[in-house]
Each structure stands twice: as C-alpha cells, then as structure tokens.
Amino acid sequence: DILHELENETNANLFYKYVKKDVKNMGIKYPMDLFTINSKLKNNQYTSLEEFEKDIRLIFRNCYTYNNVESEVYCSGEILESIFNKKWSE
C-alpha cells in the first residue's frame, strides 16, 4: 500500500519517528511521522481518506517549514511527497 511504499524509500527513516527533543527545540506545534500514521491505521483511528492524507501532508509541511531548503531532510521530503502525490492520484 501507499504507506509501505513511502516507508521503503531510501530516506524515509528521516520521517519514521520524530524525536521529541528535536520537536521541542524546533517549536513544531503539530508533529507527525510515518510511525504514528501506521499506528493510527492499525488502530482504525482514521474515519476518512482525507484524515489520512492530512496527516501525510502534515509531515511534508513540517519538513518544509522547519528545515533548510538545501538540507537532506528537505530534499528527502520533496522526493517522498512526489511519490505520495503520484500514488495518491492513481
């Protein structure tokens, strides 16, 4: 499925589990990661596809907001978002 495709990408580990210390230091108000999304899926916490998409897009929004455009994290976010957009539109 789409989440596993994202998780299997080369730099997906950067988005798998956020570090609470980093979140606090960066001032991220609404942290989100692939591990949390996976847990929410397993526990049937999503009531719609839109909720799932919103959480995925929150990962990318946080990535672009809190990382330098030239950083590895930012570039990896762009790659993952491109993959997500392609798969999501299928």
N, C-alpha and C positions, 0 to 999 in steps of 0.2 A: 504494500500500500504506500501511499504518498509519504507518510511519516517515516517509514523504514527506508525509503529511498533517500530522504534528507539525512537521516542518521548514518547512512552508509557512505556519505560523501567524505572526501579526504579530510576537510577541516571542520566537519560537523561537531567534533569533540569540543570546539570552542563555544558551542551553543548548547551542549548537552546538559550541563548543570551549572547554574550560576553560583558564584562564591559569595556568600553573604557579606563578607568583609568588603569585597570589591563593590558590591551593590551599595552598601552604606557609604563607602568613600566616594563613589561617583554620584551619589544622590539620585539613584534610579528609583522613581516612585512606584512603578508597576513592573517589577522584574518578571521575566518569563523565560523558560528554557524548554528544550525538547523532552527532558525527563518529566517535567511537570505535565506537559501536554500528553505524553504517553500514559502517565498515571491517571490523568483525567479521563482519557479514552477507556482505559481498562476498568475504571470505576463508574462508567456510564454517566459522567458528570456533564457532558455536552448534550444540550437539548436540541441543537441545530447545527448544521454545517457552518452557518455563519459564525457561531461561537468558536468553533474550531479554527476557522480562517482568521478570526480576530486575534486569537492567541498566537498563531503563527506569525501574523503580520506585526504583532507587538514585539516579537523577538527582533525582527528586522528594524523596526522603528527605534528600538532601544540601541541596537547596533549602530545605526547611523547617527543617532543623537549623541551618544556617549563615547564614540571612538573617532579618531582622526581619519580623514578620508584616505590617507595613504597607508594606514595600518593594515596588518594582516587580517585582523578581525573584521574591519570594514569591508575589505575586498572579498573575504570569505562569505560575508553576509550577502554581498551582491550576487555571488555565484549561487548560493543556496536559494536566494529569492528568485533568481532566474529559473532555477529548476522547479521551484514550487509553482511559480506562475505558469510554466509550461504544463506541468502535470495537473494543476487545478483547473485549467481551461479545457482539458481533454474530456 
